[in-house]
């Protein structure tokens, strides 16, 4: 009878330990989310490949440098002003707290989708309103 009670106690302790671990993990994750904010970042260069036609998905490759280790790539917002003018804003997530204080390079592909045949203007807009402008020819 004692071995059955000992097994039940051991199982109960295991269940409690698992529940405590899950609760602690959820609390840490919620705290991390509360300490994150999204910021617009600039790019230092943009590579525009050639050879796109109106039936293919166009893309560009951007690169830059994060200020420190608390930054990580989030997304790019592509605003099609009209059929041939496009504004691209790049976004990062910044975690507040202790960070490694080194410059962290990044490089990302940004999908532009299917574009009309012709010459397209691509403006990579920085948070201060300045921009890097490139052109893309779609055949």
C-alpha positions as CSV (number, residue, x, y, z in Angstrom):
1,X,0.0,0.0,0.0
2,X,2.9,2.4,0.8
3,X,4.5,1.9,-2.6
4,X,1.2,2.8,-4.3
5,X,1.0,6.0,-2.1
6,X,4.6,6.8,-2.9
7,X,4.0,6.4,-6.6
8,X,0.9,8.7,-6.4
9,X,3.0,11.3,-4.5
10,X,5.8,11.1,-7.1
11,X,3.3,11.5,-9.9
12,X,1.7,14.5,-8.2
13,X,5.1,16.1,-7.6
14,X,5.9,15.6,-11.3
15,X,2.6,17.2,-12.3
16,X,3.1,20.2,-10.0
17,X,6.7,20.6,-11.3
18,X,5.5,20.6,-14.9
19,X,2.7,23.1,-14.1
20,X,5.1,25.4,-12.3
21,X,7.6,25.3,-15.2
22,X,4.8,26.2,-17.7
23,X,3.6,29.1,-15.5
24,X,7.1,30.4,-15.1
25,X,7.7,30.1,-18.9
26,X,4.4,32.0,-19.7
27,X,5.4,34.7,-17.2
28,X,8.9,35.2,-18.7
29,X,7.4,35.2,-22.2
30,X,4.8,37.9,-21.2
31,X,7.5,40.0,-19.6
32,X,9.7,39.8,-22.7
33,X,6.7,40.9,-24.9
34,X,6.1,43.8,-22.6
35,X,9.7,44.8,-22.9
36,X,9.7,44.8,-26.7
37,X,8.8,47.6,-29.1
38,X,8.8,47.9,-32.8
39,X,10.9,50.6,-34.4
40,X,11.6,51.6,-38.0
41,X,15.2,51.1,-39.1
42,X,17.2,52.3,-42.1
43,X,19.0,50.2,-44.6
44,X,22.5,51.0,-45.8
45,X,22.3,49.3,-49.1
46,X,19.8,47.6,-51.4
47,X,20.6,45.1,-54.2
48,X,18.0,45.0,-57.0
49,X,18.4,41.9,-59.1
50,X,17.5,42.0,-62.8
51,X,15.6,39.7,-65.1
52,X,12.1,40.1,-63.6
53,X,9.1,40.0,-65.9
54,X,5.5,40.9,-65.2
55,X,4.7,37.2,-64.5
56,X,7.4,36.7,-61.8
57,X,7.5,37.8,-58.2
58,X,10.0,40.6,-57.8
59,X,12.2,41.1,-54.8
60,X,15.1,43.1,-53.5
61,X,17.9,42.3,-50.9
62,X,18.5,44.9,-48.3
63,X,21.3,45.1,-45.7
64,X,22.2,47.3,-42.8
65,X,23.5,47.3,-39.3
66,X,21.6,47.1,-36.0
67,X,22.8,49.4,-33.2
68,X,23.2,46.5,-30.7
69,X,22.2,43.0,-29.9
70,X,18.8,43.9,-28.7
71,X,17.6,44.5,-32.3
72,X,16.2,41.8,-34.5
73,X,14.6,41.9,-37.9
74,X,10.8,42.0,-37.8
75,X,9.3,42.8,-41.3
76,X,9.2,45.2,-44.2
77,X,6.1,47.3,-45.2
78,X,5.8,47.8,-48.9
79,X,3.5,50.8,-49.9
80,X,2.6,50.8,-53.6
81,X,2.1,54.6,-54.1
82,X,1.1,53.8,-57.7
83,X,1.9,51.1,-60.2
84,X,5.5,52.3,-60.6
85,X,6.4,54.0,-57.3
86,X,6.9,52.0,-54.2
87,X,8.0,53.0,-50.7
88,X,9.5,50.4,-48.4
89,X,9.9,50.7,-44.6
90,X,11.9,48.2,-42.7
91,X,10.9,47.4,-39.1
92,X,12.8,45.8,-36.2
93,X,11.9,44.6,-32.8
94,X,13.9,46.0,-29.9
95,X,14.1,44.3,-26.5
96,X,14.6,46.6,-23.6
97,X,17.3,45.5,-21.1
98,X,20.8,44.2,-21.1
99,X,22.2,44.1,-24.6
100,X,25.5,43.2,-26.1
101,X,26.9,46.5,-27.3
102,X,28.2,45.5,-30.8
103,X,27.0,46.4,-34.3
104,X,25.0,43.5,-35.7
105,X,24.8,43.3,-39.5
106,X,21.6,42.1,-41.2
107,X,20.6,41.1,-44.7
108,X,17.0,40.3,-45.8
109,X,15.0,39.6,-48.9
110,X,11.9,41.8,-49.4
111,X,9.2,40.4,-51.6
112,X,7.6,43.1,-53.9
113,X,5.1,40.7,-55.6
114,X,4.2,40.9,-59.3
115,X,4.9,44.3,-60.9
116,X,3.8,45.8,-64.2
117,X,6.2,46.0,-67.1
118,X,8.2,49.2,-67.0
119,X,10.7,51.1,-64.8
120,X,9.9,51.2,-61.1
121,X,11.1,53.6,-58.4
122,X,11.9,52.0,-55.0
123,X,12.3,54.3,-52.0
124,X,13.7,52.7,-48.9
125,X,12.4,55.2,-46.3
126,X,14.3,55.8,-43.0
127,X,12.6,56.8,-39.8
128,X,13.9,60.4,-40.2
129,X,12.3,60.8,-43.6
130,X,15.4,60.4,-45.6
131,X,15.5,57.6,-48.2
132,X,17.7,55.4,-50.4
133,X,16.3,55.3,-54.0
134,X,16.8,52.5,-56.5
135,X,15.2,51.7,-59.8
136,X,14.0,48.3,-61.0
137,X,13.1,47.5,-64.6
138,X,10.5,44.8,-65.2
139,X,10.3,43.4,-68.7
